Amino acid sequence: MNLVTFCEIDESLIDSKHTIEHFNSGSSGDADVALIDINTIFDYEENKAAACKEKYVSLAIIDEESDYDAFKNFGIDAWIKREDLSDINGILNLIEKRS
């Protein structure tokens, strides 16, 4: 799958079978999954059409419980706590199976 990040993430946590692009460095516009956090939600909202395929999944990284409340107004598809990022491949595999 193609991933685009709008936020900083340790790429070593993500299986090498996935392609990772950084929106700020330029993206091809064909991302299957958009990775965002609370600090990049507005960048994501303004640029998701340019960075992602027509059908994609948004995955938000939550730092604190109040982040969830902010994200729910943006129609985010999936969430993961930053402390659980080592489990991100499980979520990506689930997204891939359902796509």
Residue frames relative to the residue before (quaternion, step in Angstrom):
aa qw qx qy qz dx dy dz
M 1.0000 0.0000 0.0000 0.0000 0.00 0.00 0.00
N 0.3925 -0.6853 0.5636 0.2424 3.50 -1.27 0.51
L 0.1136 -0.7896 0.6023 0.0282 3.55 -0.84 1.04
V 0.0926 -0.7471 0.6513 0.0949 3.54 -1.16 0.61
T 0.1949 -0.7780 0.5885 0.1022 3.54 -0.89 0.95
F 0.2283 -0.7377 0.6197 0.1406 3.51 -1.07 0.81
C 0.7308 0.3428 -0.1891 0.5592 3.57 1.32 -0.24
E 0.5973 -0.5398 0.4464 0.3906 3.54 -1.33 0.17
I 0.0902 0.7783 -0.6150 0.0889 3.55 -0.95 0.94
D 0.4825 -0.6395 0.5129 0.3085 3.55 -1.12 0.67
E 0.3209 -0.7990 0.4814 0.1639 3.56 -0.23 1.29
S 0.5658 0.6085 -0.3917 0.3952 3.59 1.15 -0.44
L 0.5934 0.5781 -0.3564 0.4321 3.60 1.24 -0.33
I 0.6940 0.4678 -0.2556 0.4839 3.58 1.21 -0.50
D 0.5543 -0.6296 0.4394 0.3214 3.56 -0.90 1.00
S 0.5386 -0.6558 0.4373 0.2979 3.55 -1.04 0.82
K 0.5383 0.6248 -0.4128 0.3867 3.62 1.19 -0.21
H 0.6610 0.4764 -0.2924 0.5006 3.58 1.27 -0.32
T 0.3442 -0.7016 0.5862 0.2135 3.54 -1.15 0.70
I 0.1288 -0.8020 0.5817 0.0428 3.57 -0.81 1.01
E 0.0450 -0.7651 0.6423 0.0031 3.53 -0.92 1.01
H 0.3027 -0.7205 0.5922 0.1962 3.55 -1.22 0.54
F 0.4893 -0.6947 0.4345 0.2985 3.55 -0.61 1.08
N 0.6779 0.5103 -0.2983 0.4371 3.59 0.90 -0.90
S 0.6847 0.4494 -0.2776 0.5021 3.60 1.20 -0.44
G 0.6129 -0.5158 0.3493 0.4861 3.55 1.28 -0.13
S 0.0457 -0.7958 0.6039 0.0003 3.54 -0.98 0.85
S 0.5610 -0.6377 0.4291 0.3074 3.53 -1.21 0.57
G 0.4806 -0.6959 0.4187 0.3308 3.58 1.22 -0.30
D 0.6725 0.4893 -0.3026 0.4656 3.58 1.24 0.24
A 0.2419 0.7979 -0.5155 0.1977 3.58 1.05 0.76
D 0.3604 -0.7118 0.5709 0.1936 3.51 -1.14 0.85
V 0.7819 0.1539 -0.0484 0.6021 3.55 1.21 -0.67
A 0.1706 -0.7567 0.6242 0.0926 3.56 -1.01 0.89
L 0.1798 -0.7772 0.5979 0.0782 3.58 -0.80 1.07
I 0.0490 0.8075 -0.5809 0.0895 3.56 -0.71 1.11
D 0.1485 -0.7373 0.6389 0.1614 3.52 -1.35 0.14
I 0.7532 -0.4105 0.2557 0.4458 3.57 -1.26 0.10
N 0.6708 0.5126 -0.2993 0.4447 3.60 1.09 -0.65
T 0.7547 0.3723 -0.2011 0.5013 3.60 1.19 -0.39
I 0.3430 0.7787 -0.4765 0.2211 3.60 1.23 0.14
F 0.6917 0.4672 -0.2978 0.4632 3.61 0.94 -0.77
D 0.5912 0.5358 -0.3614 0.4825 3.62 1.10 -0.62
Y 0.6396 0.5273 -0.3041 0.4695 3.54 1.00 -0.91
E 0.6785 0.5036 -0.2996 0.4431 3.59 0.78 -1.01
E 0.7018 0.4701 -0.2690 0.4627 3.58 0.95 -0.84
N 0.8187 0.3052 -0.1055 0.4748 3.60 1.05 -0.72
K 0.3921 0.7554 -0.4668 0.2402 3.60 1.21 0.00
A 0.6381 0.5347 -0.3413 0.4364 3.61 0.97 -0.71
A 0.6855 0.4696 -0.2792 0.4812 3.59 1.08 -0.68
A 0.7382 0.4438 -0.2257 0.4550 3.59 1.08 -0.65
C 0.7835 0.3375 -0.1381 0.5031 3.58 1.12 -0.64
K 0.5924 -0.5322 0.4707 0.3799 3.51 -1.36 0.37
E 0.6843 -0.4624 0.3433 0.4473 3.55 -1.25 0.18
K 0.7568 0.1850 -0.1180 0.6157 3.58 1.05 -0.80
Y 0.1764 0.7651 -0.5908 0.1855 3.54 -0.62 1.20
V 0.3741 -0.6956 0.5629 0.2435 3.55 -1.34 0.13
S 0.2498 -0.7430 0.6016 0.1535 3.56 -0.98 0.86
L 0.0931 -0.7894 0.6068 -0.0008 3.55 -0.89 1.06
A 0.1576 -0.8158 0.5549 0.0416 3.55 -0.48 1.24
I 0.2816 -0.7257 0.6070 0.1600 3.53 -1.08 0.86
I 0.2129 -0.8060 0.5492 0.0592 3.54 -0.60 1.25
D 0.2290 -0.7803 0.5694 0.1203 3.57 -0.84 1.02
E 0.7920 0.0147 0.0088 0.6103 3.57 1.08 -0.73
E 0.7029 -0.4999 0.3116 0.3987 3.54 -1.20 0.50
S 0.6424 0.5383 -0.3322 0.4327 3.60 1.00 -0.75
D 0.5338 0.6199 -0.4104 0.4030 3.63 1.18 -0.39
Y 0.6045 0.5730 -0.3548 0.4247 3.57 1.00 -0.80
D 0.6566 0.5169 -0.3130 0.4514 3.59 0.90 -0.89
A 0.6540 0.5003 -0.3121 0.4739 3.58 1.00 -0.77
F 0.6891 0.5012 -0.2832 0.4401 3.60 0.91 -0.89
K 0.6212 0.5910 -0.3671 0.3606 3.60 0.95 -0.76
N 0.6308 0.5327 -0.3314 0.4566 3.59 1.19 -0.40
F 0.6862 0.4824 -0.2731 0.4710 3.59 1.27 -0.21
G 0.4930 -0.6968 0.4167 0.3127 3.60 1.21 0.18
I 0.2050 0.7954 -0.5385 0.1877 3.58 1.00 0.78
D 0.4421 -0.7351 0.4621 0.2251 3.57 -0.97 0.92
A 0.8145 0.0116 0.0467 0.5781 3.60 0.96 -0.84
W 0.1873 -0.7728 0.6006 0.0835 3.55 -1.24 0.57
I 0.0066 0.7538 -0.6565 -0.0283 3.51 -1.28 0.52
K 0.4388 -0.6708 0.5278 0.2810 3.55 -1.03 0.79
R 0.5828 -0.6014 0.4113 0.3599 3.58 -1.00 0.80
E 0.6605 0.5136 -0.3180 0.4459 3.61 0.98 -0.75
D 0.6978 0.4375 -0.2627 0.5026 3.61 1.26 -0.30
L 0.3165 0.7950 -0.4764 0.2020 3.60 1.23 0.21
S 0.5630 0.5919 -0.4007 0.4148 3.59 1.13 -0.42
D 0.6759 0.4681 -0.2804 0.4955 3.60 1.28 -0.31
I 0.3534 0.7837 -0.4659 0.2097 3.60 1.24 0.09
N 0.6186 0.5619 -0.3629 0.4123 3.61 1.02 -0.64
G 0.5864 0.5621 -0.3693 0.4514 3.58 1.11 -0.54
I 0.6629 0.4808 -0.2977 0.4906 3.58 0.97 -0.84
L 0.6574 0.5091 -0.3175 0.4559 3.60 0.92 -0.86
N 0.6384 0.5163 -0.3268 0.4680 3.59 1.02 -0.75
L 0.6340 0.5218 -0.3169 0.4747 3.57 1.04 -0.78
I 0.6423 0.5107 -0.3140 0.4775 3.58 0.97 -0.86
E 0.6582 0.5190 -0.3086 0.4497 3.57 0.93 -0.89
K 0.6570 0.5117 -0.3059 0.4614 3.60 0.98 -0.81
R 0.7249 0.4461 -0.2421 0.4658 3.56 1.00 -0.81
S 0.5944 0.5875 -0.3588 0.4157 3.59 1.25 -0.25
